[in-house]
Amino acid sequence: MTATNIVQGIWALSAIGLIILVLLHSPKGDGIGAIGGQAQLFSSTKSAEDTLNRVTWALTVIFMGLTVVLSAGWLS
């Protein structure tokens, strides 16, 4: 496997994760709190939303950064 293939795999996984996390967000602020058992992993619904926001932003930065790297052709 080349470095490009590995980066493309990470890029694809971050895209899928980003799609899932965006779908978990609720426009009314319910978000992950609406999913019964999942909210019990966190001390409160607010901390669940904060964690969801942080992970979403991290995946967004990873996805955009890898998009630039792959489109510029810096790995080949």
mmCIF file of the N, C-alpha and C atoms, coordinates in Angstrom:
data_MODEL
# 
_entry.id   MODEL 
# 
loop_
_atom_site.group_PDB 
_atom_site.id 
_atom_site.type_symbol 
_atom_site.label_atom_id 
_atom_site.label_alt_id 
_atom_site.label_comp_id 
_atom_site.label_asym_id 
_atom_site.label_entity_id 
_atom_site.label_seq_id 
_atom_site.pdbx_PDB_ins_code 
_atom_site.Cartn_x 
_atom_site.Cartn_y 
_atom_site.Cartn_z 
_atom_site.occupancy 
_atom_site.B_iso_or_equiv 
_atom_site.pdbx_formal_charge 
_atom_site.auth_seq_id 
_atom_site.auth_comp_id 
_atom_site.auth_asym_id 
_atom_site.auth_atom_id 
_atom_site.pdbx_PDB_model_num 
ATOM 1   N N  . MET A 1 1  ? 0.840   -1.187 0.000  1.00 0.00 ? 1  MET A N  1 
ATOM 2   C CA . MET A 1 1  ? 0.000   0.000  0.000  1.00 0.00 ? 1  MET A CA 1 
ATOM 3   C C  . MET A 1 1  ? 0.883   1.248  0.000  1.00 0.00 ? 1  MET A C  1 
ATOM 4   N N  . THR A 1 2  ? 0.454   2.196  -0.765 1.00 0.00 ? 2  THR A N  1 
ATOM 5   C CA . THR A 1 2  ? 1.194   3.448  -0.821 1.00 0.00 ? 2  THR A CA 1 
ATOM 6   C C  . THR A 1 2  ? 0.611   4.435  0.181  1.00 0.00 ? 2  THR A C  1 
ATOM 7   N N  . ALA A 1 3  ? 1.347   5.505  0.387  1.00 0.00 ? 3  ALA A N  1 
ATOM 8   C CA . ALA A 1 3  ? 0.878   6.547  1.315  1.00 0.00 ? 3  ALA A CA 1 
ATOM 9   C C  . ALA A 1 3  ? -0.422  7.167  0.817  1.00 0.00 ? 3  ALA A C  1 
ATOM 10  N N  . THR A 1 4  ? -0.556  7.290  -0.495 1.00 0.00 ? 4  THR A N  1 
ATOM 11  C CA . THR A 1 4  ? -1.778  7.868  -1.058 1.00 0.00 ? 4  THR A CA 1 
ATOM 12  C C  . THR A 1 4  ? -2.989  7.006  -0.739 1.00 0.00 ? 4  THR A C  1 
ATOM 13  N N  . ASN A 1 5  ? -2.834  5.691  -0.831 1.00 0.00 ? 5  ASN A N  1 
ATOM 14  C CA . ASN A 1 5  ? -3.953  4.789  -0.518 1.00 0.00 ? 5  ASN A CA 1 
ATOM 15  C C  . ASN A 1 5  ? -4.351  4.875  0.950  1.00 0.00 ? 5  ASN A C  1 
ATOM 16  N N  . ILE A 1 6  ? -3.378  4.968  1.821  1.00 0.00 ? 6  ILE A N  1 
ATOM 17  C CA . ILE A 1 6  ? -3.661  5.079  3.255  1.00 0.00 ? 6  ILE A CA 1 
ATOM 18  C C  . ILE A 1 6  ? -4.386  6.389  3.555  1.00 0.00 ? 6  ILE A C  1 
ATOM 19  N N  . VAL A 1 7  ? -3.909  7.479  2.973  1.00 0.00 ? 7  VAL A N  1 
ATOM 20  C CA . VAL A 1 7  ? -4.538  8.783  3.199  1.00 0.00 ? 7  VAL A CA 1 
ATOM 21  C C  . VAL A 1 7  ? -5.946  8.807  2.613  1.00 0.00 ? 7  VAL A C  1 
ATOM 22  N N  . GLN A 1 8  ? -6.147  8.164  1.460  1.00 0.00 ? 8  GLN A N  1 
ATOM 23  C CA . GLN A 1 8  ? -7.483  8.091  0.875  1.00 0.00 ? 8  GLN A CA 1 
ATOM 24  C C  . GLN A 1 8  ? -8.435  7.294  1.765  1.00 0.00 ? 8  GLN A C  1 
ATOM 25  N N  . GLY A 1 9  ? -7.935  6.246  2.398  1.00 0.00 ? 9  GLY A N  1 
ATOM 26  C CA . GLY A 1 9  ? -8.753  5.475  3.326  1.00 0.00 ? 9  GLY A CA 1 
ATOM 27  C C  . GLY A 1 9  ? -9.160  6.293  4.539  1.00 0.00 ? 9  GLY A C  1 
ATOM 28  N N  . ILE A 1 10 ? -8.214  7.021  5.110  1.00 0.00 ? 10 ILE A N  1 
ATOM 29  C CA . ILE A 1 10 ? -8.519  7.888  6.250  1.00 0.00 ? 10 ILE A CA 1 
ATOM 30  C C  . ILE A 1 10 ? -9.498  8.979  5.837  1.00 0.00 ? 10 ILE A C  1 
ATOM 31  N N  . TRP A 1 11 ? -9.309  9.513  4.635  1.00 0.00 ? 11 TRP A N  1 
ATOM 32  C CA . TRP A 1 11 ? -10.186 10.559 4.103  1.00 0.00 ? 11 TRP A CA 1 
ATOM 33  C C  . TRP A 1 11 ? -11.617 10.033 3.961  1.00 0.00 ? 11 TRP A C  1 
ATOM 34  N N  . ALA A 1 12 ? -11.761 8.814  3.422  1.00 0.00 ? 12 ALA A N  1 
ATOM 35  C CA . ALA A 1 12 ? -13.088 8.224  3.246  1.00 0.00 ? 12 ALA A CA 1 
ATOM 36  C C  . ALA A 1 12 ? -13.752 7.941  4.589  1.00 0.00 ? 12 ALA A C  1 
ATOM 37  N N  . LEU A 1 13 ? -12.990 7.420  5.548  1.00 0.00 ? 13 LEU A N  1 
ATOM 38  C CA . LEU A 1 13 ? -13.555 7.156  6.886  1.00 0.00 ? 13 LEU A CA 1 
ATOM 39  C C  . LEU A 1 13 ? -13.979 8.444  7.582  1.00 0.00 ? 13 LEU A C  1 
ATOM 40  N N  . SER A 1 14 ? -13.187 9.508  7.408  1.00 0.00 ? 14 SER A N  1 
ATOM 41  C CA . SER A 1 14 ? -13.570 10.779 8.024  1.00 0.00 ? 14 SER A CA 1 
ATOM 42  C C  . SER A 1 14 ? -14.826 11.338 7.364  1.00 0.00 ? 14 SER A C  1 
ATOM 43  N N  . ALA A 1 15 ? -14.990 11.118 6.064  1.00 0.00 ? 15 ALA A N  1 
ATOM 44  C CA . ALA A 1 15 ? -16.197 11.579 5.372  1.00 0.00 ? 15 ALA A CA 1 
ATOM 45  C C  . ALA A 1 15 ? -17.433 10.847 5.885  1.00 0.00 ? 15 ALA A C  1 
ATOM 46  N N  . ILE A 1 16 ? -17.324 9.530  6.037  1.00 0.00 ? 16 ILE A N  1 
ATOM 47  C CA . ILE A 1 16 ? -18.450 8.741  6.537  1.00 0.00 ? 16 ILE A CA 1 
ATOM 48  C C  . ILE A 1 16 ? -18.780 9.129  7.974  1.00 0.00 ? 16 ILE A C  1 
ATOM 49  N N  . GLY A 1 17 ? -17.741 9.280  8.802  1.00 0.00 ? 17 GLY A N  1 
ATOM 50  C CA . GLY A 1 17 ? -17.958 9.702  10.187 1.00 0.00 ? 17 GLY A CA 1 
ATOM 51  C C  . GLY A 1 17 ? -18.584 11.078 10.275 1.00 0.00 ? 17 GLY A C  1 
ATOM 52  N N  . LEU A 1 18 ? -18.170 11.972 9.406  1.00 0.00 ? 18 LEU A N  1 
ATOM 53  C CA . LEU A 1 18 ? -18.723 13.326 9.387  1.00 0.00 ? 18 LEU A CA 1 
ATOM 54  C C  . LEU A 1 18 ? -20.198 13.301 9.007  1.00 0.00 ? 18 LEU A C  1 
ATOM 55  N N  . ILE A 1 19 ? -20.561 12.491 8.036  1.00 0.00 ? 19 ILE A N  1 
ATOM 56  C CA . ILE A 1 19 ? -21.965 12.371 7.634  1.00 0.00 ? 19 ILE A CA 1 
ATOM 57  C C  . ILE A 1 19 ? -22.808 11.864 8.803  1.00 0.00 ? 19 ILE A C  1 
ATOM 58  N N  . ILE A 1 20 ? -22.323 10.846 9.478  1.00 0.00 ? 20 ILE A N  1 
ATOM 59  C CA . ILE A 1 20 ? -23.068 10.276 10.607 1.00 0.00 ? 20 ILE A CA 1 
ATOM 60  C C  . ILE A 1 20 ? -23.220 11.298 11.731 1.00 0.00 ? 20 ILE A C  1 
ATOM 61  N N  . LEU A 1 21 ? -22.132 12.007 12.059 1.00 0.00 ? 21 LEU A N  1 
ATOM 62  C CA . LEU A 1 21 ? -22.201 12.971 13.147 1.00 0.00 ? 21 LEU A CA 1 
ATOM 63  C C  . LEU A 1 21 ? -23.106 14.152 12.820 1.00 0.00 ? 21 LEU A C  1 
ATOM 64  N N  . VAL A 1 22 ? -23.096 14.597 11.580 1.00 0.00 ? 22 VAL A N  1 
ATOM 65  C CA . VAL A 1 22 ? -23.981 15.705 11.191 1.00 0.00 ? 22 VAL A CA 1 
ATOM 66  C C  . VAL A 1 22 ? -25.437 15.262 11.295 1.00 0.00 ? 22 VAL A C  1 
ATOM 67  N N  . LEU A 1 23 ? -25.711 14.016 10.940 1.00 0.00 ? 23 LEU A N  1 
ATOM 68  C CA . LEU A 1 23 ? -27.078 13.520 11.060 1.00 0.00 ? 23 LEU A CA 1 
ATOM 69  C C  . LEU A 1 23 ? -27.510 13.366 12.516 1.00 0.00 ? 23 LEU A C  1 
ATOM 70  N N  . LEU A 1 24 ? -26.566 13.181 13.434 1.00 0.00 ? 24 LEU A N  1 
ATOM 71  C CA . LEU A 1 24 ? -26.908 13.083 14.852 1.00 0.00 ? 24 LEU A CA 1 
ATOM 72  C C  . LEU A 1 24 ? -27.266 14.430 15.461 1.00 0.00 ? 24 LEU A C  1 
ATOM 73  N N  . HIS A 1 25 ? -26.788 15.504 14.848 1.00 0.00 ? 25 HIS A N  1 
ATOM 74  C CA . HIS A 1 25 ? -27.116 16.830 15.357 1.00 0.00 ? 25 HIS A CA 1 
ATOM 75  C C  . HIS A 1 25 ? -28.595 17.108 15.159 1.00 0.00 ? 25 HIS A C  1 
ATOM 76  N N  . SER A 1 26 ? -29.177 17.798 16.120 1.00 0.00 ? 26 SER A N  1 
ATOM 77  C CA . SER A 1 26 ? -30.580 18.172 16.025 1.00 0.00 ? 26 SER A CA 1 
ATOM 78  C C  . SER A 1 26 ? -30.694 19.679 15.903 1.00 0.00 ? 26 SER A C  1 
ATOM 79  N N  . PRO A 1 27 ? -31.541 20.153 15.018 1.00 0.00 ? 27 PRO A N  1 
ATOM 80  C CA . PRO A 1 27 ? -31.685 21.606 14.868 1.00 0.00 ? 27 PRO A CA 1 
ATOM 81  C C  . PRO A 1 27 ? -32.306 22.273 16.089 1.00 0.00 ? 27 PRO A C  1 
ATOM 82  N N  . LYS A 1 28 ? -32.995 21.505 16.923 1.00 0.00 ? 28 LYS A N  1 
ATOM 83  C CA . LYS A 1 28 ? -33.629 22.069 18.109 1.00 0.00 ? 28 LYS A CA 1 
ATOM 84  C C  . LYS A 1 28 ? -32.809 21.867 19.367 1.00 0.00 ? 28 LYS A C  1 
ATOM 85  N N  . GLY A 1 29 ? -31.622 21.322 19.231 1.00 0.00 ? 29 GLY A N  1 
ATOM 86  C CA . GLY A 1 29 ? -30.763 21.124 20.395 1.00 0.00 ? 29 GLY A CA 1 
ATOM 87  C C  . GLY A 1 29 ? -30.970 19.791 21.090 1.00 0.00 ? 29 GLY A C  1 
ATOM 88  N N  . ASP A 1 30 ? -31.851 18.927 20.570 1.00 0.00 ? 30 ASP A N  1 
ATOM 89  C CA . ASP A 1 30 ? -32.045 17.619 21.179 1.00 0.00 ? 30 ASP A CA 1 
ATOM 90  C C  . ASP A 1 30 ? -30.853 16.714 20.894 1.00 0.00 ? 30 ASP A C  1 
ATOM 91  N N  . GLY A 1 31 ? -30.452 16.666 19.645 1.00 0.00 ? 31 GLY A N  1 
ATOM 92  C CA . GLY A 1 31 ? -29.275 15.922 19.230 1.00 0.00 ? 31 GLY A CA 1 
ATOM 93  C C  . GLY A 1 31 ? -29.216 14.512 19.760 1.00 0.00 ? 31 GLY A C  1 
ATOM 94  N N  . ILE A 1 32 ? -28.090 14.178 20.335 1.00 0.00 ? 32 ILE A N  1 
ATOM 95  C CA . ILE A 1 32 ? -27.848 12.820 20.807 1.00 0.00 ? 32 ILE A CA 1 
ATOM 96  C C  . ILE A 1 32 ? -28.714 12.491 22.028 1.00 0.00 ? 32 ILE A C  1 
ATOM 97  N N  . GLY A 1 33 ? -29.245 13.487 22.696 1.00 0.00 ? 33 GLY A N  1 
ATOM 98  C CA . GLY A 1 33 ? -30.111 13.254 23.840 1.00 0.00 ? 33 GLY A CA 1 
ATOM 99  C C  . GLY A 1 33 ? -31.403 12.549 23.472 1.00 0.00 ? 33 GLY A C  1 
ATOM 100 N N  . ALA A 1 34 ? -31.796 12.637 22.207 1.00 0.00 ? 34 ALA A N  1 
ATOM 101 C CA . ALA A 1 34 ? -33.019 11.992 21.753 1.00 0.00 ? 34 ALA A CA 1 
ATOM 102 C C  . ALA A 1 34 ? -32.837 10.501 21.534 1.00 0.00 ? 34 ALA A C  1 
ATOM 103 N N  . ILE A 1 35 ? -31.612 10.028 21.568 1.00 0.00 ? 35 ILE A N  1 
ATOM 104 C CA . ILE A 1 35 ? -31.331 8.616  21.320 1.00 0.00 ? 35 ILE A CA 1 
ATOM 105 C C  . ILE A 1 35 ? -31.209 7.897  22.655 1.00 0.00 ? 35 ILE A C  1 
ATOM 106 N N  . GLY A 1 36 ? -32.242 7.732  23.349 1.00 0.00 ? 36 GLY A N  1 
ATOM 107 C CA . GLY A 1 36 ? -32.342 7.019  24.612 1.00 0.00 ? 36 GLY A CA 1 
ATOM 108 C C  . GLY A 1 36 ? -31.055 6.677  25.326 1.00 0.00 ? 36 GLY A C  1 
ATOM 109 N N  . GLY A 1 37 ? -30.505 5.492  25.101 1.00 0.00 ? 37 GLY A N  1 
ATOM 110 C CA . GLY A 1 37 ? -29.366 4.977  25.851 1.00 0.00 ? 37 GLY A CA 1 
ATOM 111 C C  . GLY A 1 37 ? -28.059 5.704  25.594 1.00 0.00 ? 37 GLY A C  1 
ATOM 112 N N  . GLN A 1 38 ? -27.899 6.325  24.475 1.00 0.00 ? 38 GLN A N  1 
ATOM 113 C CA . GLN A 1 38 ? -26.642 6.992  24.165 1.00 0.00 ? 38 GLN A CA 1 
ATOM 114 C C  . GLN A 1 38 ? -26.365 8.157  25.105 1.00 0.00 ? 38 GLN A C  1 
ATOM 115 N N  . ALA A 1 39 ? -27.387 8.834  25.556 1.00 0.00 ? 39 ALA A N  1 
ATOM 116 C CA . ALA A 1 39 ? -27.187 9.990  26.425 1.00 0.00 ? 39 ALA A CA 1 
ATOM 117 C C  . ALA A 1 39 ? -26.645 9.585  27.791 1.00 0.00 ? 39 ALA A C  1 
ATOM 118 N N  . GLN A 1 40 ? -26.770 8.318  28.180 1.00 0.00 ? 40 GLN A N  1 
ATOM 119 C CA . GLN A 1 40 ? -26.300 7.865  29.472 1.00 0.00 ? 40 GLN A CA 1 
ATOM 120 C C  . GLN A 1 40 ? -24.783 7.757  29.529 1.00 0.00 ? 40 GLN A C  1 
ATOM 121 N N  . LEU A 1 41 ? -24.120 7.821  28.390 1.00 0.00 ? 41 LEU A N  1 
ATOM 122 C CA . LEU A 1 41 ? -22.661 7.786  28.379 1.00 0.00 ? 41 LEU A CA 1 
ATOM 123 C C  . LEU A 1 41 ? -22.073 9.073  28.914 1.00 0.00 ? 41 LEU A C  1 
ATOM 124 N N  . PHE A 1 42 ? -22.835 10.123 28.915 1.00 0.00 ? 42 PHE A N  1 
ATOM 125 C CA . PHE A 1 42 ? -22.363 11.436 29.329 1.00 0.00 ? 42 PHE A CA 1 
ATOM 126 C C  . PHE A 1 42 ? -23.105 11.864 30.584 1.00 0.00 ? 42 PHE A C  1 
ATOM 127 N N  . SER A 1 43 ? -22.517 12.814 31.323 1.00 0.00 ? 43 SER A N  1 
ATOM 128 C CA . SER A 1 43 ? -23.150 13.237 32.569 1.00 0.00 ? 43 SER A CA 1 
ATOM 129 C C  . SER A 1 43 ? -24.406 14.061 32.322 1.00 0.00 ? 43 SER A C  1 
ATOM 130 N N  . SER A 1 44 ? -24.479 14.721 31.182 1.00 0.00 ? 44 SER A N  1 
ATOM 131 C CA . SER A 1 44 ? -25.674 15.493 30.859 1.00 0.00 ? 44 SER A CA 1 
ATOM 132 C C  . SER A 1 44 ? -25.808 15.607 29.354 1.00 0.00 ? 44 SER A C  1 
ATOM 133 N N  . THR A 1 45 ? -26.973 16.041 28.932 1.00 0.00 ? 45 THR A N  1 
ATOM 134 C CA . THR A 1 45 ? -27.210 16.234 27.500 1.00 0.00 ? 45 THR A CA 1 
ATOM 135 C C  . THR A 1 45 ? -26.313 17.327 26.952 1.00 0.00 ? 45 THR A C  1 
ATOM 136 N N  . LYS A 1 46 ? -26.043 18.347 27.762 1.00 0.00 ? 46 LYS A N  1 
ATOM 137 C CA . LYS A 1 46 ? -25.181 19.444 27.321 1.00 0.00 ? 46 LYS A CA 1 
ATOM 138 C C  . LYS A 1 46 ? -23.760 18.949 27.049 1.00 0.00 ? 46 LYS A C  1 
ATOM 139 N N  . SER A 1 47 ? -23.231 18.094 27.906 1.00 0.00 ? 47 SER A N  1 
ATOM 140 C CA . SER A 1 47 ? -21.882 17.575 27.665 1.00 0.00 ? 47 SER A CA 1 
ATOM 141 C C  . SER A 1 47 ? -21.866 16.657 26.446 1.00 0.00 ? 47 SER A C  1 
ATOM 142 N N  . ALA A 1 48 ? -22.973 15.956 26.199 1.00 0.00 ? 48 ALA A N  1 
ATOM 143 C CA . ALA A 1 48 ? -23.063 15.113 25.003 1.00 0.00 ? 48 ALA A CA 1 
ATOM 144 C C  . ALA A 1 48 ? -23.024 15.983 23.751 1.00 0.00 ? 48 ALA A C  1 
ATOM 145 N N  . GLU A 1 49 ? -23.738 17.093 23.760 1.00 0.00 ? 49 GLU A N  1 
ATOM 146 C CA . GLU A 1 49 ? -23.730 18.008 22.616 1.00 0.00 ? 49 GLU A CA 1 
ATOM 147 C C  . GLU A 1 49 ? -22.354 18.639 22.423 1.00 0.00 ? 49 GLU A C  1 
ATOM 148 N N  . ASP A 1 50 ? -21.719 19.014 23.519 1.00 0.00 ? 50 ASP A N  1 
ATOM 149 C CA . ASP A 1 50 ? -20.378 19.600 23.424 1.00 0.00 ? 50 ASP A CA 1 
ATOM 150 C C  . ASP A 1 50 ? -19.385 18.597 22.831 1.00 0.00 ? 50 ASP A C  1 
ATOM 151 N N  . THR A 1 51 ? -19.464 17.367 23.292 1.00 0.00 ? 51 THR A N  1 
ATOM 152 C CA . THR A 1 51 ? -18.582 16.326 22.764 1.00 0.00 ? 51 THR A CA 1 
ATOM 153 C C  . THR A 1 51 ? -18.874 16.067 21.288 1.00 0.00 ? 51 THR A C  1 
ATOM 154 N N  . LEU A 1 52 ? -20.141 16.021 20.938 1.00 0.00 ? 52 LEU A N  1 
ATOM 155 C CA . LEU A 1 52 ? -20.531 15.817 19.546 1.00 0.00 ? 52 LEU A CA 1 
ATOM 156 C C  . LEU A 1 52 ? -20.013 16.951 18.664 1.00 0.00 ? 52 LEU A C  1 
ATOM 157 N N  . ASN A 1 53 ? -20.105 18.180 19.153 1.00 0.00 ? 53 ASN A N  1 
ATOM 158 C CA . ASN A 1 53 ? -19.592 19.328 18.400 1.00 0.00 ? 53 ASN A CA 1 
ATOM 159 C C  . ASN A 1 53 ? -18.076 19.258 18.222 1.00 0.00 ? 53 ASN A C  1 
ATOM 160 N N  . ARG A 1 54 ? -17.366 18.896 19.273 1.00 0.00 ? 54 ARG A N  1 
ATOM 161 C CA . ARG A 1 54 ? -15.901 18.818 19.189 1.00 0.00 ? 54 ARG A CA 1 
ATOM 162 C C  . ARG A 1 54 ? -15.450 17.742 18.200 1.00 0.00 ? 54 ARG A C  1 
ATOM 163 N N  . VAL A 1 55 ? -16.075 16.576 18.264 1.00 0.00 ? 55 VAL A N  1 
ATOM 164 C CA . VAL A 1 55 ? -15.707 15.491 17.360 1.00 0.00 ? 55 VAL A CA 1 
ATOM 165 C C  . VAL A 1 55 ? -16.055 15.862 15.916 1.00 0.00 ? 55 VAL A C  1 
ATOM 166 N N  . THR A 1 56 ? -17.193 16.520 15.728 1.00 0.00 ? 56 THR A N  1 
ATOM 167 C CA . THR A 1 56 ? -17.587 16.955 14.386 1.00 0.00 ? 56 THR A CA 1 
ATOM 168 C C  . THR A 1 56 ? -16.580 17.939 13.824 1.00 0.00 ? 56 THR A C  1 
ATOM 169 N N  . TRP A 1 57 ? -16.163 18.910 14.621 1.00 0.00 ? 57 TRP A N  1 
ATOM 170 C CA . TRP A 1 57 ? -15.172 19.883 14.149 1.00 0.00 ? 57 TRP A CA 1 
ATOM 171 C C  . TRP A 1 57 ? -13.831 19.219 13.868 1.00 0.00 ? 57 TRP A C  1 
ATOM 172 N N  . ALA A 1 58 ? -13.431 18.277 14.705 1.00 0.00 ? 58 ALA A N  1 
ATOM 173 C CA . ALA A 1 58 ? -12.159 17.583 14.472 1.00 0.00 ? 58 ALA A CA 1 
ATOM 174 C C  . ALA A 1 58 ? -12.198 16.807 13.156 1.00 0.00 ? 58 ALA A C  1 
ATOM 175 N N  . LEU A 1 59 ? -13.288 16.097 12.907 1.00 0.00 ? 59 LEU A N  1 
ATOM 176 C CA . LEU A 1 59 ? -13.409 15.367 11.648 1.00 0.00 ? 59 LEU A CA 1 
ATOM 177 C C  . LEU A 1 59 ? -13.486 16.305 10.453 1.00 0.00 ? 59 LEU A C  1 
ATOM 178 N N  . THR A 1 60 ? -14.094 17.471 10.644 1.00 0.00 ? 60 THR A N  1 
ATOM 179 C CA . THR A 1 60 ? -14.152 18.456 9.562  1.00 0.00 ? 60 THR A CA 1 
ATOM 180 C C  . THR A 1 60 ? -12.763 18.947 9.197  1.00 0.00 ? 60 THR A C  1 
ATOM 181 N N  . VAL A 1 61 ? -11.950 19.229 10.204 1.00 0.00 ? 61 VAL A N  1 
ATOM 182 C CA . VAL A 1 61 ? -10.574 19.694 9.953  1.00 0.00 ? 61 VAL A CA 1 
ATOM 183 C C  . VAL A 1 61 ? -9.756  18.596 9.267  1.00 0.00 ? 61 VAL A C  1 
ATOM 184 N N  . ILE A 1 62 ? -9.901  17.359 9.734  1.00 0.00 ? 62 ILE A N  1 
ATOM 185 C CA . ILE A 1 62 ? -9.185  16.239 9.119  1.00 0.00 ? 62 ILE A CA 1 
ATOM 186 C C  . ILE A 1 62 ? -9.618  16.065 7.672  1.00 0.00 ? 62 ILE A C  1 
ATOM 187 N N  . PHE A 1 63 ? -10.924 16.087 7.424  1.00 0.00 ? 63 PHE A N  1 
ATOM 188 C CA . PHE A 1 63 ? -11.441 15.900 6.077  1.00 0.00 ? 63 PHE A CA 1 
ATOM 189 C C  . PHE A 1 63 ? -10.968 17.008 5.138  1.00 0.00 ? 63 PHE A C  1 
ATOM 190 N N  . MET A 1 64 ? -11.070 18.247 5.566  1.00 0.00 ? 64 MET A N  1 
ATOM 191 C CA . MET A 1 64 ? -10.652 19.361 4.709  1.00 0.00 ? 64 MET A CA 1 
ATOM 192 C C  . MET A 1 64 ? -9.145  19.347 4.475  1.00 0.00 ? 64 MET A C  1 
ATOM 193 N N  . GLY A 1 65 ? -8.371  19.048 5.502  1.00 0.00 ? 65 GLY A N  1 
ATOM 194 C CA . GLY A 1 65 ? -6.923  18.995 5.347  1.00 0.00 ? 65 GLY A CA 1 
ATOM 195 C C  . GLY A 1 65 ? -6.496  17.912 4.376  1.00 0.00 ? 65 GLY A C  1 
ATOM 196 N N  . LEU A 1 66 ? -7.081  16.733 4.514  1.00 0.00 ? 66 LEU A N  1 
ATOM 197 C CA . LEU A 1 66 ? -6.746  15.646 3.600  1.00 0.00 ? 66 LEU A CA 1 
ATOM 198 C C  . LEU A 1 66 ? -7.250  15.918 2.187  1.00 0.00 ? 66 LEU A C  1 
ATOM 199 N N  . THR A 1 67 ? -8.353  16.644 2.064  1.00 0.00 ? 67 THR A N  1 
ATOM 200 C CA . THR A 1 67 ? -8.839  17.028 0.741  1.00 0.00 ? 67 THR A CA 1 
ATOM 201 C C  . THR A 1 67 ? -7.815  17.903 0.026  1.00 0.00 ? 67 THR A C  1 
ATOM 202 N N  . VAL A 1 68 ? -7.247  18.851 0.742  1.00 0.00 ? 68 VAL A N  1 
ATOM 203 C CA . VAL A 1 68 ? -6.232  19.728 0.158  1.00 0.00 ? 68 VAL A CA 1 
ATOM 204 C C  . VAL A 1 68 ? -4.993  18.923 -0.228 1.00 0.00 ? 68 VAL A C  1 
ATOM 205 N N  . VAL A 1 69 ? -4.553  18.044 0.668  1.00 0.00 ? 69 VAL A N  1 
ATOM 206 C CA . VAL A 1 69 ? -3.348  17.243 0.405  1.00 0.00 ? 69 VAL A CA 1 
ATOM 207 C C  . VAL A 1 69 ? -3.545  16.340 -0.808 1.00 0.00 ? 69 VAL A C  1 
ATOM 208 N N  . LEU A 1 70 ? -4.697  15.675 -0.887 1.00 0.00 ? 70 LEU A N  1 
ATOM 209 C CA . LEU A 1 70 ? -4.957  14.759 -1.987 1.00 0.00 ? 70 LEU A CA 1 
ATOM 210 C C  . LEU A 1 70 ? -5.157  15.509 -3.313 1.00 0.00 ? 70 LEU A C  1 
ATOM 211 N N  . SER A 1 71 ? -5.866  16.634 -3.269 1.00 0.00 ? 71 SER A N  1 
ATOM 212 C CA . SER A 1 71 ? -6.114  17.358 -4.525 1.00 0.00 ? 71 SER A CA 1 
ATOM 213 C C  . SER A 1 71 ? -4.858  18.055 -5.046 1.00 0.00 ? 71 SER A C  1 
ATOM 214 N N  . ALA A 1 72 ? -3.949  18.433 -4.162 1.00 0.00 ? 72 ALA A N  1 
ATOM 215 C CA . ALA A 1 72 ? -2.712  19.101 -4.589 1.00 0.00 ? 72 ALA A CA 1 
ATOM 216 C C  . ALA A 1 72 ? -1.701  18.089 -5.119 1.00 0.00 ? 72 ALA A C  1 
ATOM 217 N N  . GLY A 1 73 ? -1.873  16.830 -4.815 1.00 0.00 ? 73 GLY A N  1 
ATOM 218 C CA . GLY A 1 73 ? -0.966  15.804 -5.294 1.00 0.00 ? 73 GLY A CA 1 
ATOM 219 C C  . GLY A 1 73 ? 0.370   15.817 -4.590 1.00 0.00 ? 73 GLY A C  1 
ATOM 220 N N  . TRP A 1 74 ? 0.395   16.220 -3.340 1.00 0.00 ? 74 TRP A N  1 
ATOM 221 C CA . TRP A 1 74 ? 1.643   16.337 -2.589 1.00 0.00 ? 74 TRP A CA 1 
ATOM 222 C C  . TRP A 1 74 ? 2.229   14.991 -2.190 1.00 0.00 ? 74 TRP A C  1 
ATOM 223 N N  . LEU A 1 75 ? 1.457   13.930 -2.278 1.00 0.00 ? 75 LEU A N  1 
ATOM 224 C CA . LEU A 1 75 ? 1.934   12.616 -1.840 1.00 0.00 ? 75 LEU A CA 1 
ATOM 225 C C  . LEU A 1 75 ? 2.590   11.810 -2.954 1.00 0.00 ? 75 LEU A C  1 
ATOM 226 N N  . SER A 1 76 ? 2.339   12.155 -4.188 1.00 0.00 ? 76 SER A N  1 
ATOM 227 C CA . SER A 1 76 ? 2.878   11.338 -5.270 1.00 0.00 ? 76 SER A CA 1 
ATOM 228 C C  . SER A 1 76 ? 4.155   11.895 -5.847 1.00 0.00 ? 76 SER A C  1 
# 
